[in-house]
Amino acid sequence: MNNLELGRADLHVHTTVSDGLKRPEECVRLAKEINLDVLAITDHDRIEGALLALEEAERLGNAVSVVPGTEITTTQGHLLALFVEEEIPSMYPLIETIREIHARGGLAIAPHVGLGFSPVSISAKTIAKIYQKGEKLDGIEVQNPHYWGKHLKQARLLSLMYGISPVAGSDDHLGNLGREVQTLFLGKTAADLRTGIEQGTTLAVRSDLPLRKILVNERIFQLARGLTDDLPRKAKRSRIFVSNLLRPEELKR
């Protein structure tokens, strides 16, 4: 047991490419500061941040392994796609998006399950439906700083019921990546992390690292970014969502 080497990862981080405060390069350096082994950059519906982070990791000698990814908006909630290097179309049904991620060699991870309504978070009922249709998720966040009591219990139960690998994601927008929650896995590299997720050997834990002090103006600026980032794409998603509300059969596919 003493020979086991556990790596530490944060699988859910946003940058200035979408609505985060820190540039992709800064996120890699922040991960290096706290000795994270693996960092997944998952900007909303965009891949550029992850590709910039990959370049920065190379410049730093790959002291931190970067997993390229994105947080995709589906018609039934957000979905993380890890180990992908191309954008995946948004606003398609969840099951179709999962299949597209797998077709591109990626892993599909359900973030912040059950938080908010369907454009934001996948529900437990939706997860049950996709398993009934023979599709599967590769991982589920059982640790996320936005969870509290009932959400933690629900995510852990779903992980156990369907054999979905438990992971942790900070959903960081402010530069506290890896300081609140971490995914532990055997090994140190992104490839090791992938193996852990695929084999169901990952652990999701709370971290005891001190948080960075976030100034009030930083919080206000991030909130403004979240509201104004990529308004044309937001408007398009809103139109599609309203249309789907009027045609609920689209959400059930």
BALOBA-1460 file (C-alpha; in Angstrom, 3 decimals):
// residues 253
<rec num="1" residu="m" x="0.000" y="0.000" z="0.000"/>
<rec num="2" residu="n" x="2.905" y="2.368" z="0.739"/>
<rec num="3" residu="n" x="4.026" y="2.078" z="-2.889"/>
<rec num="4" residu="l" x="0.782" y="3.523" z="-4.237"/>
<rec num="5" residu="e" x="1.314" y="6.901" z="-5.850"/>
<rec num="6" residu="l" x="-1.790" y="9.070" z="-5.962"/>
<rec num="7" residu="g" x="-2.085" y="11.918" z="-8.408"/>
<rec num="8" residu="r" x="-4.282" y="14.955" z="-7.832"/>
<rec num="9" residu="a" x="-6.507" y="16.588" z="-10.422"/>
<rec num="10" residu="d" x="-9.142" y="19.265" z="-10.901"/>
<rec num="11" residu="l" x="-11.464" y="18.320" z="-13.755"/>
<rec num="12" residu="h" x="-13.650" y="21.419" z="-14.105"/>
<rec num="13" residu="v" x="-12.017" y="24.838" z="-14.585"/>
<rec num="14" residu="h" x="-13.069" y="27.946" z="-16.534"/>
<rec num="15" residu="t" x="-10.835" y="30.661" z="-17.990"/>
<rec num="16" residu="t" x="-11.172" y="34.056" z="-19.667"/>
<rec num="17" residu="v" x="-11.995" y="32.213" z="-22.887"/>
<rec num="18" residu="s" x="-15.498" y="31.863" z="-21.426"/>
<rec num="19" residu="d" x="-16.529" y="33.382" z="-18.086"/>
<rec num="20" residu="g" x="-13.521" y="32.805" z="-15.817"/>
<rec num="21" residu="l" x="-11.223" y="35.450" z="-14.310"/>
<rec num="22" residu="k" x="-7.879" y="33.793" z="-15.092"/>
<rec num="23" residu="r" x="-6.273" y="33.261" z="-18.472"/>
<rec num="24" residu="p" x="-5.599" y="29.620" z="-19.455"/>
<rec num="25" residu="e" x="-1.863" y="30.153" z="-18.961"/>
<rec num="26" residu="e" x="-2.468" y="31.538" z="-15.462"/>
<rec num="27" residu="c" x="-4.583" y="28.509" z="-14.564"/>
<rec num="28" residu="v" x="-1.726" y="26.173" z="-15.467"/>
<rec num="29" residu="r" x="0.679" y="28.170" z="-13.303"/>
<rec num="30" residu="l" x="-1.812" y="28.235" z="-10.406"/>
<rec num="31" residu="a" x="-2.160" y="24.452" z="-10.680"/>
<rec num="32" residu="k" x="1.628" y="24.109" z="-10.577"/>
<rec num="33" residu="e" x="1.788" y="26.287" z="-7.443"/>
<rec num="34" residu="i" x="-0.390" y="23.858" z="-5.476"/>
<rec num="35" residu="n" x="1.232" y="20.755" z="-6.978"/>
<rec num="36" residu="l" x="-1.744" y="19.535" z="-8.969"/>
<rec num="37" residu="d" x="-0.688" y="16.790" z="-11.347"/>
<rec num="38" residu="v" x="-3.545" y="17.134" z="-13.837"/>
<rec num="39" residu="l" x="-5.760" y="20.057" z="-14.807"/>
<rec num="40" residu="a" x="-8.789" y="19.957" z="-17.105"/>
<rec num="41" residu="i" x="-9.751" y="23.229" z="-18.764"/>
<rec num="42" residu="t" x="-13.478" y="23.160" z="-19.546"/>
<rec num="43" residu="d" x="-14.694" y="26.502" z="-20.876"/>
<rec num="44" residu="h" x="-18.334" y="26.787" z="-21.871"/>
<rec num="45" residu="d" x="-18.871" y="25.428" z="-25.396"/>
<rec num="46" residu="r" x="-15.328" y="26.385" z="-26.446"/>
<rec num="47" residu="i" x="-12.040" y="24.532" z="-26.721"/>
<rec num="48" residu="e" x="-9.542" y="27.390" z="-27.292"/>
<rec num="49" residu="g" x="-8.760" y="27.793" z="-23.590"/>
<rec num="50" residu="a" x="-7.791" y="24.155" z="-23.247"/>
<rec num="51" residu="l" x="-5.499" y="24.346" z="-26.284"/>
<rec num="52" residu="l" x="-3.767" y="27.469" z="-24.907"/>
<rec num="53" residu="a" x="-3.321" y="25.692" z="-21.568"/>
<rec num="54" residu="l" x="-1.746" y="22.716" z="-23.340"/>
<rec num="55" residu="e" x="0.813" y="25.059" z="-24.906"/>
<rec num="56" residu="e" x="1.604" y="26.646" z="-21.533"/>
<rec num="57" residu="a" x="2.026" y="23.216" z="-19.918"/>
<rec num="58" residu="e" x="4.584" y="22.344" z="-22.594"/>
<rec num="59" residu="r" x="6.480" y="25.576" z="-21.894"/>
<rec num="60" residu="l" x="6.603" y="24.596" z="-18.216"/>
<rec num="61" residu="g" x="7.976" y="21.157" z="-19.036"/>
<rec num="62" residu="n" x="4.623" y="19.450" z="-18.422"/>
<rec num="63" residu="a" x="4.948" y="19.752" z="-14.657"/>
<rec num="64" residu="v" x="1.146" y="19.841" z="-14.871"/>
<rec num="65" residu="s" x="-0.615" y="17.593" z="-17.386"/>
<rec num="66" residu="v" x="-3.463" y="19.430" z="-19.105"/>
<rec num="67" residu="v" x="-6.570" y="17.549" z="-20.197"/>
<rec num="68" residu="p" x="-8.279" y="19.411" z="-23.044"/>
<rec num="69" residu="g" x="-11.997" y="19.692" z="-22.560"/>
<rec num="70" residu="t" x="-15.136" y="21.790" z="-22.701"/>
<rec num="71" residu="e" x="-18.411" y="22.171" z="-20.804"/>
<rec num="72" residu="i" x="-21.130" y="21.600" z="-23.371"/>
<rec num="73" residu="t" x="-24.629" y="23.013" z="-23.078"/>
<rec num="74" residu="t" x="-27.105" y="20.274" z="-23.979"/>
<rec num="75" residu="t" x="-30.889" y="20.600" z="-24.014"/>
<rec num="76" residu="q" x="-30.948" y="18.745" z="-20.681"/>
<rec num="77" residu="g" x="-28.067" y="20.342" z="-18.825"/>
<rec num="78" residu="h" x="-24.341" y="20.938" z="-18.938"/>
<rec num="79" residu="l" x="-21.966" y="18.079" z="-19.715"/>
<rec num="80" residu="l" x="-18.172" y="17.965" z="-19.457"/>
<rec num="81" residu="a" x="-16.270" y="16.492" z="-22.384"/>
<rec num="82" residu="l" x="-12.698" y="15.543" z="-21.439"/>
<rec num="83" residu="f" x="-9.861" y="14.427" z="-23.726"/>
<rec num="84" residu="v" x="-11.298" y="16.206" z="-26.757"/>
<rec num="85" residu="e" x="-9.483" y="18.804" z="-28.870"/>
<rec num="86" residu="e" x="-12.338" y="20.024" z="-31.059"/>
<rec num="87" residu="e" x="-15.526" y="21.853" z="-30.195"/>
<rec num="88" residu="i" x="-18.608" y="19.690" z="-29.892"/>
<rec num="89" residu="p" x="-21.930" y="21.226" z="-31.012"/>
<rec num="90" residu="s" x="-24.121" y="22.523" z="-28.200"/>
<rec num="91" residu="m" x="-27.882" y="22.431" z="-27.630"/>
<rec num="92" residu="y" x="-28.405" y="18.831" z="-28.726"/>
<rec num="93" residu="p" x="-30.104" y="16.209" z="-26.513"/>
<rec num="94" residu="l" x="-27.862" y="14.816" z="-23.796"/>
<rec num="95" residu="i" x="-27.746" y="11.270" z="-25.152"/>
<rec num="96" residu="e" x="-26.669" y="12.500" z="-28.603"/>
<rec num="97" residu="t" x="-23.943" y="14.650" z="-27.040"/>
<rec num="98" residu="i" x="-22.612" y="11.723" z="-25.013"/>
<rec num="99" residu="r" x="-22.419" y="9.624" z="-28.174"/>
<rec num="100" residu="e" x="-20.606" y="12.421" z="-30.008"/>
<rec num="101" residu="i" x="-18.051" y="12.734" z="-27.194"/>
<rec num="102" residu="h" x="-17.401" y="8.993" z="-27.272"/>
<rec num="103" residu="a" x="-17.157" y="9.006" z="-31.070"/>
<rec num="104" residu="r" x="-14.367" y="11.575" z="-30.758"/>
<rec num="105" residu="g" x="-12.509" y="9.484" z="-28.189"/>
<rec num="106" residu="g" x="-13.484" y="11.614" z="-25.212"/>
<rec num="107" residu="l" x="-14.993" y="10.983" z="-21.795"/>
<rec num="108" residu="a" x="-18.414" y="12.317" z="-20.747"/>
<rec num="109" residu="i" x="-18.671" y="13.613" z="-17.171"/>
<rec num="110" residu="a" x="-21.855" y="14.880" z="-15.492"/>
<rec num="111" residu="p" x="-21.082" y="18.054" z="-13.489"/>
<rec num="112" residu="h" x="-23.054" y="19.626" z="-10.612"/>
<rec num="113" residu="v" x="-25.934" y="17.137" z="-10.976"/>
<rec num="114" residu="g" x="-29.330" y="18.334" z="-9.788"/>
<rec num="115" residu="l" x="-28.332" y="21.974" z="-9.243"/>
<rec num="116" residu="g" x="-30.783" y="24.359" z="-10.846"/>
<rec num="117" residu="f" x="-33.019" y="23.702" z="-13.845"/>
<rec num="118" residu="s" x="-32.353" y="21.768" z="-17.030"/>
<rec num="119" residu="p" x="-30.282" y="24.264" z="-19.059"/>
<rec num="120" residu="v" x="-27.697" y="24.183" z="-16.263"/>
<rec num="121" residu="s" x="-27.708" y="20.790" z="-14.565"/>
<rec num="122" residu="i" x="-28.624" y="17.267" z="-15.564"/>
<rec num="123" residu="s" x="-31.259" y="15.747" z="-13.307"/>
<rec num="124" residu="a" x="-31.162" y="12.311" z="-11.679"/>
<rec num="125" residu="k" x="-34.251" y="11.385" z="-13.711"/>
<rec num="126" residu="t" x="-32.464" y="12.238" z="-16.970"/>
<rec num="127" residu="i" x="-29.473" y="10.098" z="-15.986"/>
<rec num="128" residu="a" x="-31.822" y="7.189" z="-15.315"/>
<rec num="129" residu="k" x="-33.373" y="7.625" z="-18.779"/>
<rec num="130" residu="i" x="-30.081" y="7.575" z="-20.665"/>
<rec num="131" residu="y" x="-29.083" y="4.352" z="-18.890"/>
<rec num="132" residu="q" x="-32.424" y="2.822" z="-19.801"/>
<rec num="133" residu="k" x="-31.559" y="3.619" z="-23.425"/>
<rec num="134" residu="g" x="-28.220" y="1.833" z="-23.181"/>
<rec num="135" residu="e" x="-25.912" y="4.862" z="-23.021"/>
<rec num="136" residu="k" x="-23.520" y="5.606" z="-20.171"/>
<rec num="137" residu="l" x="-21.565" y="8.369" z="-18.519"/>
<rec num="138" residu="d" x="-17.876" y="7.953" z="-17.772"/>
<rec num="139" residu="g" x="-17.895" y="10.011" z="-14.585"/>
<rec num="140" residu="i" x="-20.035" y="12.074" z="-12.261"/>
<rec num="141" residu="e" x="-19.040" y="14.907" z="-9.942"/>
<rec num="142" residu="v" x="-19.643" y="13.689" z="-6.416"/>
<rec num="143" residu="q" x="-17.644" y="16.629" z="-5.084"/>
<rec num="144" residu="n" x="-18.330" y="20.149" z="-6.276"/>
<rec num="145" residu="p" x="-18.085" y="23.294" z="-4.085"/>
<rec num="146" residu="h" x="-21.652" y="24.210" z="-5.026"/>
<rec num="147" residu="y" x="-23.059" y="20.987" z="-3.569"/>
<rec num="148" residu="w" x="-24.610" y="20.819" z="-0.157"/>
<rec num="149" residu="g" x="-26.171" y="17.949" z="1.835"/>
<rec num="150" residu="k" x="-28.834" y="16.519" z="-0.472"/>
<rec num="151" residu="h" x="-26.801" y="17.113" z="-3.648"/>
<rec num="152" residu="l" x="-23.812" y="15.238" z="-2.252"/>
<rec num="153" residu="k" x="-26.016" y="12.300" z="-1.275"/>
<rec num="154" residu="q" x="-27.766" y="12.233" z="-4.647"/>
<rec num="155" residu="a" x="-24.518" y="12.318" z="-6.648"/>
<rec num="156" residu="r" x="-22.950" y="9.552" z="-4.551"/>
<rec num="157" residu="l" x="-26.081" y="7.418" z="-4.889"/>
<rec num="158" residu="l" x="-26.116" y="7.841" z="-8.681"/>
<rec num="159" residu="s" x="-22.440" y="6.908" z="-8.822"/>
<rec num="160" residu="l" x="-23.123" y="3.705" z="-6.905"/>
<rec num="161" residu="m" x="-26.393" y="2.797" z="-8.644"/>
<rec num="162" residu="y" x="-25.032" y="3.058" z="-12.176"/>
<rec num="163" residu="g" x="-21.356" y="2.329" z="-11.564"/>
<rec num="164" residu="i" x="-20.303" y="5.827" z="-12.689"/>
<rec num="165" residu="s" x="-16.771" y="6.792" z="-11.682"/>
<rec num="166" residu="p" x="-16.747" y="9.432" z="-8.916"/>
<rec num="167" residu="v" x="-14.765" y="12.582" z="-9.650"/>
<rec num="168" residu="a" x="-14.349" y="16.068" z="-8.200"/>
<rec num="169" residu="g" x="-14.473" y="19.347" z="-10.077"/>
<rec num="170" residu="s" x="-14.059" y="22.819" z="-8.615"/>
<rec num="171" residu="d" x="-16.147" y="24.544" z="-11.335"/>
<rec num="172" residu="d" x="-13.636" y="27.303" z="-10.714"/>
<rec num="173" residu="h" x="-14.098" y="30.761" z="-12.221"/>
<rec num="174" residu="l" x="-11.968" y="32.824" z="-9.802"/>
<rec num="175" residu="g" x="-8.557" y="31.160" z="-9.551"/>
<rec num="176" residu="n" x="-9.168" y="28.777" z="-6.637"/>
<rec num="177" residu="l" x="-8.835" y="25.677" z="-8.779"/>
<rec num="178" residu="g" x="-7.923" y="22.560" z="-6.808"/>
<rec num="179" residu="r" x="-8.119" y="24.367" z="-3.467"/>
<rec num="180" residu="e" x="-11.597" y="23.117" z="-2.514"/>
<rec num="181" residu="v" x="-11.998" y="19.702" z="-4.139"/>
<rec num="182" residu="q" x="-9.718" y="17.252" z="-5.958"/>
<rec num="183" residu="t" x="-9.902" y="13.985" z="-7.860"/>
<rec num="184" residu="l" x="-7.367" y="11.406" z="-6.690"/>
<rec num="185" residu="f" x="-6.107" y="8.676" z="-9.016"/>
<rec num="186" residu="l" x="-3.347" y="6.094" z="-9.285"/>
<rec num="187" residu="g" x="-0.349" y="7.568" z="-11.122"/>
<rec num="188" residu="k" x="0.534" y="11.131" z="-12.052"/>
<rec num="189" residu="t" x="-0.281" y="11.751" z="-15.720"/>
<rec num="190" residu="a" x="-3.374" y="12.591" z="-17.734"/>
<rec num="191" residu="a" x="-3.212" y="9.080" z="-19.206"/>
<rec num="192" residu="d" x="-3.203" y="7.642" z="-15.669"/>
<rec num="193" residu="l" x="-6.218" y="9.782" z="-14.788"/>
<rec num="194" residu="r" x="-8.083" y="8.538" z="-17.844"/>
<rec num="195" residu="t" x="-7.353" y="4.942" z="-16.877"/>
<rec num="196" residu="g" x="-8.636" y="5.629" z="-13.366"/>
<rec num="197" residu="i" x="-11.905" y="7.082" z="-14.654"/>
<rec num="198" residu="e" x="-12.403" y="4.230" z="-17.127"/>
<rec num="199" residu="q" x="-11.676" y="1.600" z="-14.464"/>
<rec num="200" residu="g" x="-13.679" y="3.290" z="-11.716"/>
<rec num="201" residu="t" x="-10.740" y="3.683" z="-9.326"/>
<rec num="202" residu="t" x="-10.862" y="7.457" z="-8.835"/>
<rec num="203" residu="l" x="-11.640" y="9.154" z="-5.528"/>
<rec num="204" residu="a" x="-13.335" y="12.517" z="-5.061"/>
<rec num="205" residu="v" x="-12.205" y="14.406" z="-1.970"/>
<rec num="206" residu="r" x="-12.389" y="17.777" z="-0.280"/>
<rec num="207" residu="s" x="-9.116" y="19.691" z="-0.170"/>
<rec num="208" residu="d" x="-7.785" y="21.512" z="2.885"/>
<rec num="209" residu="l" x="-5.702" y="24.063" z="0.964"/>
<rec num="210" residu="p" x="-6.317" y="27.719" z="1.897"/>
<rec num="211" residu="l" x="-8.419" y="29.644" z="-0.588"/>
<rec num="212" residu="r" x="-7.054" y="32.634" z="-2.447"/>
<rec num="213" residu="k" x="-8.458" y="35.906" z="-1.200"/>
<rec num="214" residu="i" x="-10.929" y="37.077" z="-3.835"/>
<rec num="215" residu="l" x="-11.547" y="40.820" z="-3.898"/>
<rec num="216" residu="v" x="-15.065" y="42.192" z="-4.203"/>
<rec num="217" residu="n" x="-14.264" y="43.839" z="-7.529"/>
<rec num="218" residu="e" x="-13.007" y="40.492" z="-8.863"/>
<rec num="219" residu="r" x="-16.292" y="38.827" z="-7.949"/>
<rec num="220" residu="i" x="-18.279" y="41.632" z="-9.575"/>
<rec num="221" residu="f" x="-16.149" y="41.453" z="-12.714"/>
<rec num="222" residu="q" x="-16.569" y="37.670" z="-12.964"/>
<rec num="223" residu="l" x="-20.328" y="37.969" z="-12.499"/>
<rec num="224" residu="a" x="-20.441" y="40.559" z="-15.280"/>
<rec num="225" residu="r" x="-18.402" y="38.255" z="-17.526"/>
<rec num="226" residu="g" x="-20.823" y="35.431" z="-16.811"/>
<rec num="227" residu="l" x="-23.779" y="37.583" z="-17.814"/>
<rec num="228" residu="t" x="-22.247" y="39.153" z="-20.921"/>
<rec num="229" residu="d" x="-19.896" y="36.481" z="-22.285"/>
<rec num="230" residu="d" x="-20.737" y="35.489" z="-25.864"/>
<rec num="231" residu="l" x="-24.217" y="37.003" z="-25.948"/>
<rec num="232" residu="p" x="-25.041" y="35.826" z="-29.509"/>
<rec num="233" residu="r" x="-24.452" y="32.210" z="-28.463"/>
<rec num="234" residu="k" x="-26.470" y="32.709" z="-25.273"/>
<rec num="235" residu="a" x="-29.353" y="34.179" z="-27.260"/>
<rec num="236" residu="k" x="-29.306" y="31.241" z="-29.650"/>
<rec num="237" residu="r" x="-29.335" y="28.746" z="-26.766"/>
<rec num="238" residu="s" x="-32.242" y="30.596" z="-25.154"/>
<rec num="239" residu="r" x="-34.268" y="30.427" z="-28.368"/>
<rec num="240" residu="i" x="-33.598" y="26.706" z="-28.702"/>
<rec num="241" residu="f" x="-34.498" y="26.079" z="-25.063"/>
<rec num="242" residu="v" x="-37.786" y="27.967" z="-25.323"/>
<rec num="243" residu="s" x="-38.560" y="26.097" z="-28.529"/>
<rec num="244" residu="n" x="-37.910" y="22.790" z="-26.767"/>
<rec num="245" residu="l" x="-40.200" y="23.767" z="-23.920"/>
<rec num="246" residu="l" x="-42.948" y="24.132" z="-26.474"/>
<rec num="247" residu="r" x="-41.946" y="20.782" z="-28.045"/>
<rec num="248" residu="p" x="-41.093" y="18.599" z="-25.001"/>
<rec num="249" residu="e" x="-40.667" y="15.505" z="-27.169"/>
<rec num="250" residu="e" x="-37.294" y="16.978" z="-28.225"/>
<rec num="251" residu="l" x="-36.088" y="16.750" z="-24.635"/>
<rec num="252" residu="k" x="-37.049" y="13.102" z="-24.358"/>
<rec num="253" residu="r" x="-35.030" y="11.800" z="-27.304"/>
